[in-house]
Amino acid sequence: MSGPFTIRLARPVDAEALPGVQTSAGVLFRAIPDIAWVADEPVDPPEHYRPMIARGHVWVAEDARGRVVGCLFGEVADDAFHILELAVAQEAQRRGLGRRLLDAARDHARSQRLAAVTLTTFRHVAWNGPFYARYGFVELAHPEARLAALVAREAARGLPHRIAMRLAL
Ligand SMILES: CC(C)(COP(=O)(O)OP(=O)(O)OC[C@H]1O[C@@H](n2cnc3c(N)ncnc32)[C@H](O)[C@@H]1OP(=O)(O)O)[C@@H](O)C(=O)NCCC(=O)NCCS
């Protein structure tokens, strides 16, 4: 893994690298006792990402050797671009790639004249709620039905302290 890093739209071939990025990123959760188990959750296989890549809704961070070390993917939902996942491989974390991937999704949402970027995340994890808040996302005290349903589904899976956040564009 070596910089400089490039952020770009994902190509179909990148799908192969995304499960590995997700698994590596997830290791970070082992440090948080009540959600350490999240690190061992299965990740989606390459096929999962191909339709999103075809729609232009997946961005990757690539190192100088062309290795994919980060990704962000999502979908358009109502008037927003909803981030389904943001992940940076362990060895590439804390170099600003998470923020740069967010920039790419935000810029895309703006170019599509969407009203917001939304996501759900952990309130109590430093690289989740507080990280997004610093970026400008606001925790929704009363999320709209779409986001409330997501938070409820995540709580039913046993995920604690889930919140919905929104970045107005
Ligand atoms: C969230 C994530 C993508 C951020 O990627 P990144 O490339 O490290 O992001 P950045 O370098 O732009 O900034 C991350 C910020 O999160 C916080 N952070 C990251 N790792 C941290 C750690 N181990 N302990 C405390 N704070 C941490 C810091 O505030 C950091 O900014 P700083 O380095 O300037 O202090 C990455 O931490 C990750 O893949 N996490 C696991 C998966 C995940 O939580 N995804 C989000 C789901 S909603």
The ligand as an ORCA input file, in Angstrom:
! r2SCAN-3c Opt
* xyz 0 1
  C     -14.939      5.190      8.778
  C     -13.698      5.001      7.924
  C     -14.088      4.633      6.519
  C     -12.884      6.274      7.920
  O     -11.803      6.092      7.000
  P     -10.421      6.910      7.118
  O      -9.756      6.849      5.783
  O      -9.664      6.459      8.296
  O     -11.012      8.379      7.342
  P     -10.250      9.748      7.585
  O      -8.767      9.533      7.544
  O     -10.844     10.708      6.604
  O     -10.720     10.227      9.037
  C     -11.111      9.289      9.979
  C     -11.400      9.983     11.287
  O     -12.123      9.037     12.096
  C     -11.571      9.029     13.409
  N     -10.886      7.755     13.624
  C     -10.504      6.872     12.691
  N      -9.929      5.799     13.253
  C      -9.950      6.032     14.571
  C      -9.516      5.293     15.695
  N      -8.920      4.083     15.567
  N      -9.718      5.814     16.909
  C     -10.289      7.025     17.061
  N     -10.725      7.781     16.020
  C     -10.563      7.266     14.796
  C     -10.599     10.170     13.480
  O     -11.279     11.313     13.894
  C     -10.144     10.303     12.042
  O      -9.710     11.570     11.711
  P      -8.174     11.993     12.114
  O      -7.288     10.888     11.653
  O      -7.997     13.286     11.375
  O      -8.188     12.149     13.602
  C     -12.792      3.856      8.510
  O     -12.531      4.162      9.864
  C     -13.437      2.490      8.427
  O     -13.376      1.810      7.385
  N     -14.078      2.056      9.536
  C     -14.714      0.759      9.610
  C     -15.995      0.717      8.808
  C     -16.931      1.830      9.212
  O     -17.093      2.172     10.368
  N     -17.594      2.405      8.199
  C     -18.581      3.450      8.373
  C     -19.914      2.822      8.523
  S     -21.205      4.032      8.757
*
